[in-house]
Amino acid sequence: MGASEANAVNKKGKRTPGGGESSSSERGHFIREIIAEDVRAGKNDGRVRTRFPPEPNGYLHIGHAKAICLSFGMAQEFGGLCNLRFDDTNPCTEEEQYVETIKEDVRWLGFDWEGPELYASDYFEQMHEYAVRLIKAGKAYVDSLSAEQISEYRGSWTQPGRNSPYRDRSVEENLELFERMRAGEFEDGEHVLRAKIAMTSPNQNLRDPVMYRILHAAHHRTGDRWCIYPTYDWAHGLEDSIEGITHSLCTLEFENHRPLYDWFLDQLGVHHPQQIEFARLNLTNTVMSKRKLLELVREGCVSRWDDPRLPTLRGLRRRGYTPEAIRAFCERIGVAKTKSVVEMALLEHCLRQDLNRRAPRRMGVLRPLRAVVENYPEGQVEELEAINNPEDAGAGTRKVPFSRELYIEREDFMENPPGKFYRLAPGREVRLRYAYFVRCVDVVKDRETGEVVELRCTYDPDTRGGDAPDGRKVKATLHWVSAPHALDAEVRLYDHLMLDEESEAPAEETDWKARLSPDSLQVLRGCKVEPGLAGAEPGWRCQLERQGYFCVDPDSSEENLVLNRTVTLKDTWARIQKAQKK
């Protein structure tokens, strides 16, 4: 989509317009152009193989969805394959549960991989052999400095590094020490294996990076077979090379690491994937840092990893997001080299577009106020015909019961309304959706508090499902439910996690949680919904008319229907686009 993502914020914080209605396949982006040119030129024999390489140490979030859609999408578009490979090089933080949830999330998003998933641990033996090869070539050495000393010797962005006093150990001594490291003769941190590159390089990643460290920790796949583990920088490029990856798509933070990966592959003389970096996804009104997400879960600021306020795919799924909406969002924002921030409103817009087409309509009253239709026969019940989805002619209709006692939304009534309030008030007439014109003729109040607890109304039997025969008009149509037939429901109203639009606080900010919105969750009990929601399974989505889109929560049961508000009906993205055009 050019140099910036949809509705991006540039480095000065100014929003830039973007995000047209055309797909990025029509607009093109630089990665697609690179791969297309490689295929045309016959590079890699015209073969395309990408990979998605998550670390199994947490749950995927919306930022990972962008990477998944890009890597799997490019492979699909060019008739290639995309590997799902787990970078499981740190046994202290990785668990099998994360492997399984990541696999489920990738499939839920709509992608799959050929054959079994792959792991960095599949190549531990080969990586070890490569390390021995570099030691024999004088390109790697065992260092006995502590972690603090290694950091000190590396210097800074303004100061060159210094050679370790162990840098000139002989090949024979390095081979012996490295073998003893593998045999488990040393304690954690006692030695490391480092590449011998250049301690004065302006790129700190090339200042003799650590390749192996000692960790006496069981691995979720290899158990206690290893007590030395490759670092991410050593393993990253080798995994791509071993698997024959042609295009290694990474986020921008790996750009400065690319010279290191190239150095390793050049020294070994093995297959050289092409690494291409792109800007990661930053989203307003939330946090995308795995560390911060973990902090929110551990400190109980949210319920768990699938809390619908979180940007995790598990949380979005529980909230009611569809994989189609997320894929459409990732297509809309495009791919760029420039760091940017995307409006949450665009993600919500993509969701509304998808749900508007597919979600059935129902009626529900979140803050109920009883209304009695005095001239409607007692005990009579009518089955009125209601449209399931006006956007889908094939969705058909349903029957909703109408009776003498109803519930309407409390905010749809005002005893002393201002001039532009067109809903129900004493002496005023409105239309009930799919039903009749009703007029409020009296108000019943609580004697102690003065609160309105019930409305007394009359209806016009000649207005069923249409206009009044005498041509009179009303200015408002209200949703409602029949009181004797209504189902009780608990409704959870979710809103943005963060108060402001900054997706990431400065690294030095310690009180970032002060920006958490206190209104990100409101729980309403005693809500009333039409009987058409009976038996709805967890994950089922609908639009409650005039209220928003909702999803049945996994906590729901036959005894306690729980609905999550997925997104409101108000589309702020349209307002943003209109403002940009001015």
N, C-alpha and C positions, 0 to 999 in steps of 0.2 A: 504494500500500500504506500510505497514511497518511504520517506525518511522518518516518519513518525506514526505511532499507532493512533487508533481512533480516539478522538477527544483527549489528546495527550496533554501533559503538563511538561513544558520544557524545563531546562535547568534553572531558569529564573522564576519558575512557578507559574508562568503564564500558560493558559490553556490554548491549544491549537486545534482548529477544526479538523475533522476527519471522520472516517467511518461511514462511507456511503452505503447505499443499498446493494451495490453489486458485490458479488463474492470475490474473495481474494484470488481465486483461480482466474477470474476475469481481469482483475487489476494486476495480478502477478506480484511476486515479491522476490527479493534478491536471492534467496536460497533456491526457490523454484527455478529461477533463471540460471543459476550455477549448475544445478543438476541437469536441467534440460540441455545446456551446452555440452556438458560432459557426455551425456548420452548421444548427442548428435556427433560428437567427435570420436566416439568409440572408446572413450576412456574406460578402463576396467572392463573392456570387451562389452561396453554398453550396459553393464550390470549395475544395479542399485541395491545396496544393502545398508540399512540404517539400524539404529538400536535405541531403546529407551532403558537407561541404566540406573534405576532407583537404588538408594541404600535402604535396606530393610530395617530401619531404625525409627520408623514413625509412619504416620498416615499421609496419603497423598492429599494435596490441596489443589485449588483452582489453578495455581501457577504450574503445577505438574500437568494439569489437563492441557495447557497450551503446548507443552513439550511433547506430550503423548500424541495430540492431534497432528503436530508438525512431523514428528518422526514416522509415525505409522502412516500418516496421510501422504507424505512424499513417497514412501515405499509403494503404497497402493497405486498412486497416480502414475508412477513410472514402471509398473509391473515388477517391482522388486519385493524384498522381504524386510521385515523389521524384527530384530531380536528383542525379546524381553530378557534383560540380564541384570541380576542383582549384584551390586558392588558390595559384597559381604566381606570386607577386609578388616572390620573392627568387631571382634567377638564380644567386646564389653558392652556394646549398645544395640546389638542386633538380636532379633527374635524371630522364630518361625511364624508367630502370629502375624507379624508385619508382612511376611512373604505372602501369606494367604490372602490378607486383606488387599494388598496391592494387586494381586492377580485378579481378584474379584472386581476391584475398581476399574482396572483397565478393560475388562470384559464388559462391565456395566456401561462404560463410556462408548462401547461399540466397536472395540478392536480386539484382535486376536493375533497370535503368533504361530508360526509353523513349528510343530514338534514341541518338545518340552522346553520349559524356561531354562535359561543358562545362569551360571553363577561365576563370580570371580574365583571362588574356591575351587571350581573345576580345573583351574589353571595354576594352582599353587605350586605343583611340582615343576611345571614348565617355567614359571616365573623364577623359581629357585635355580633352575639350570641356567637361565639367562643371567641371573645375578652372579653365579659362579663364572660364567663366560666373561663378564665385565671385570671381575676381580683378576682373572688370569690375564686380561688385556691391560691391567694397570689402571682401569677406569673406575674402580670402586675399592673402598677400604673400610675396615672395621674401626670405628671411633669409640674411645672410652671416656669422652667428656660427658658430663651430666647434661640433662636437657637444658638447664639454666645456662650452663657454659656454652653449649652449642648456639643458643639464642644470642648470647653476648658476642661470640666470635663472628657471627654472621653480619654484624654491623647494622646499618640502617639505610634508609633511602638516601641519606646524605653522606654516610660514612661507609667506605669499603669494608668487606669482611677480612678476617685474618685466618690463616691456615691453622688447622688443628695440629697440636704437637704429635698426633698419631697419624697424620696424613701420609707420611712417608714409610709406613710399615711395608715390609716386603710382601710380595705376592704370596709367598709360602706362609708367612705368619697370618695374613688376612684369610687365606683359605682355611687354615687350622682353626682360627678363632670363629669364623663363620660356621664351620661344621660343629664346633662345640656349642655355639649359640643354638643351633638347631637341635642338638642333643639334649638341651635343657640344663647345661652345666652352670648357667649364670642366672642371676636374679633379674627381675624386671628393671629395665633402665640401666643395667650395668654396661651394656655395649649397644651400638647400633651399626648398621651398614649404611655408608654414605656413598653417593656418586662423587667421583673426582672430576669436577668441571672447572669452575673459576670463582674463587672467593672474592674477586674484585669486580665481578660482573654487575652492571647497573640493574640487571634483573635479579632480584633477590632469590627468585625461584631456582636460579642456576648456581647459587652459592652452596655447592656440595650438599644437595638435598638428601634427607634421610630416605632410604629405600626399604629398610627392614628395622623393626623394633622387637624387643623381647616382651611377650605378653603371655604369662602363664594363665591362660583363660580358655575355657572350653568353647568351641565354636559350634553354632547350631547345626552345622552339617558335618564337619570333620571331627567333632569331639575333641579329644586330647592329642590328636595326631601331630599337631603343630604347636610350638610355643614361640615361634617367630612368625610375624605377620607382615605382609607387604603394606606399605603406605599407599594411600589413594593415588598420589602422584606417580608412583612406580607402576601401579597396576593399571591405571586408566588407559594409557595408550596401548599397553600390551594386550589387554583384553580385546580392544578394537582390532588390533593387528591379527591376533590369533583367529578371531571370528571372520576375518575378511571383510570387515566393515569398509564401505566405500566412502560414505559421507557421515562423519561423526558430528552431530548437531548438538552444540553446547550453549549454555548461557554465557553472557559476557564476562563473568568473573573468571572463566577459564582461559580468556584470551592471553593473559600474561604467563599462563602455564604451558601454552602451546609450544614455545621454544624448547622447554624441558622435554615434553613428550617427543618432539622431533629429534632431540639429541639422543634420547634412549634408543629410538627406532633406528636412527642412522648408525649408532655404534654397533647395534646388533645386526644390521643389514637385513631387516625383516620387512614385511608388507607395511606400507605407509598409508593409513587412511587419511582422508582430507577432513580436517577439523574446521567447522564453520560456526562462528559464534553469533548469537542473536540476543536481543534484549529480553530479559525476564519480564514476567507480568507483575506489575504493581497495580493494586486496586484500591480505590478510595474507601474510607470508612471501615477498614478492617486491618488485620495484621497478617503478614505472609511469612514471618520468621518462624521456623520450626521451633527454635528455642523459646520464643514468646508464646507460641501455641501450647507447648508443653507446660510452661509456667502457668498459663491460665487453667489448664486441666488439673495440674497437681495442687494448685492453691484453691480449687473449688470455685473459681470465678465463673466457670461453665460446668455443665454436668459431666460430660465426658467428650471423647474425640468426635462423636457424632452429634454433638450439640448443634442444633440448627442455626445458631448464630455464628458458628465457625466457618471459614472458607474451605474446610476439608471436604473432599468429595463425599465422605460419609455424612457429614453434616448437611451438605447441600441436598443430598439424596433424601435424607430424613425430612428435610424441610419441604420437599416436593419438587425440587428441580428435576428436569428431564435431561437425559444425555443428549438429546437432540438440541435442546436449548444451549447447553454448554458448548457443543460442537459448533453451533451457529455463531456463538459469541467469539470463540477462538478464530473462526474464519473471518469475522467482521473486524477484529482488532488488527489483523495482519501480522506481519513479521518485520522487524526493523532492527537496526544497529543502535538506534538512539534510545537512551533510557527515558522512560515516560511513565505516566500514571493514568490509568484508565478509569473512567467514571463507573461506579457501581450501578448507576442508572442505566448504562448500556447493557450490562448483564441482565438486569431486571427487564429491560425492554425486550431482549431476545427471548426471555422466559415467557413474558406476556404474549408475544406473537405466537409462540408454540402452544401455550395452554389455551389461548383464545380459539384456536382451531380445533382442539381435541377435547377440552375439559367439558363434561356435562354441567348444566346449570342446576342449582338447587336453591332453596330458600332457607335462610337461617336468621334468627334474631339473637344478637349477641348480648344486648342489655334489654331484656323483655319488659314490656308494659302491657298489662292485660286490657283488652278492649272487648266489651260485650255489645253485640248487635241486638238491640232490644226488640226490633220488629222481625227478627229472623226466627222461624219456628223452633221451639225447644225440641231437642232430640233429632232434628233433621241434619243430615250430612249429605253434601253434594260432592261428586268427584269432578273436579275441573281439569280441563286439559291444559298442560303447560309444555312449552317448547324445551327440549333437552339442550340444544345448541343451535342458535340462529346462524352460526357460521358453517354448520355441517347439516346439509339437508337430509342426509341419511341417518342422522341421530334420532329422528322421530320425536315422539312426545311421551309424556307420562301423565298420570293422574295424581292430583293433589287434593286432599280433603278440605272442605270448607264447612265451618260450623258456626254456631251462635257465639262461641267464645274463641277469641283469637289472641295472638301476641303480635305486637308491632314493636319496632325499635324505639326505645325511650327517647332518643334524640330526634325522632320524627314527629314529636309533639311538643308544642310550647303553649303555655296558657296565655302569655302576653307576647306574641311574636313581634319581632321588628318588621320593618316594611318589606324586606326582600326574603322573608321566610315564607315559602309557599306550601309547606307540608301541613300536617293536621293541627288544628287549633279549634277552640270552642266556636261553633257555628260554621266552621269551614268544611268543605267537601273535597275529598281526594279519591283517586282511583286505587284500588287494591289490585296488585299485579294478577292477571288472569281471572279476576273475580268481578267485583262490583264497585260502584261508587258508594262511599260511606261518608256520613256526616257526623261530626262530634256534637252531641247535644247536652252532655253533662260531664262533670268531672268529680271523681270520688277521691278524697284526700285522707291521709292518716291524721287522726284527731290530735295526736301528740306532736308530730313533726311537721305537719302541713304538707308533706310530700304527696304528690299525685300517685295514687296506687292503682287506679282503674279509670278507664274512659267508658262512657255510655254513648253508643252510636246508633244510627239508623242506616239502613241500606236501601238502594233503589233496585228492586228486582228486575227492572227493564234494562239494566246496564251490564248484564252478565257478559264478560269477555269483550265488551265493546263500548261505544260511545252512547250517550243519552239520546233517546229518540227525539227529545225536544231541542237537541242541538247545543245544550249547555256544555261548557268546557271546564276542565279542572287543570290545575297547573302542576300537579305532582302525582307520581305513581309510587306507591310504597310496597315493600315486600312484607310478608306476614307468614305466620304458620297457625294452623288450627290447634288450639290449646289442648283438647282431649287427645289429639293424635301426635303431638309433638314429642320428639325424643330429647332427653336431656343430654347436654354435651359440655365438655370442658374445652375451651378454646384458648390456644396459646398464640398470642400476638407477638411475632418476632419482628424486630427492626434492626437497624445497623448496629454492629458491635461497638464501633468507635464513634465518638461525638464529632470529630473533625474529619477532614478529607485526606489527611496525610496518611499514607499507607505504612510508612515506616518512620518511627521517631529517630532522632540522632542517636548514634551508638552510645554517647555518653549520658543520655537521658535515663535516669534511674526510676523516675516516677511515671513511666509511660502508662501504667494502668490507671492513672488518674483521668486519662482520656476515655476510659470505658464509659459507654452510655448507660445511665441508670434505667433507661426505658427500653433497653434492648429486648426485654421480655416482660409481657403482662399476661397473667393467667386469669381468665374469666371463667367462673363456674356458674352453673345454673342457666347456661345458654339453651335456647330452644331451636331445634332444626326439624325440617319436615321428615316424615317417615321414610322418604326415599333414600335416606342414608343408613337405614337399618341393614346390618350385615356387611357394611363396607369393610374391606380388608385393609390392613396397613399398607400404605403406599398409594391407595386410591386417591385420585385428585378430582376436585370439582371447583366450580366457581359458585360461591355463595353470592347471589345477585346483590349488587350495590355494596358488597363487603370486601371482595377480593378473591384470590385463589387460595384454596386450602387443601391440605393433604392429611389423610388419616395416619396418626402417629403409631409407631410400634407399641407404645404403652396402652393403646386402645384395647377395649374388650367389649363383649356384649353388654356387660353391666355398666361400663364407663367409656363412652365414645369420646375420644380425644382428637381434636383437629388442630393442626399447625397452620398458621397463616403463611403461605408460601410467598406471596407478594401482593401488594395492594393493587387496586385497579388504576390508580393515578400514575400516569406515565410521565415521569419528570424528564426522561430523555428527549421527548418531543419538545418540551420547553427549552432544554439546553440547545438543541439544534436550531430552534427558532431564534434564540438569542445570538447564536453564532453568525447567523445570516444577516443580522442587522449591521 
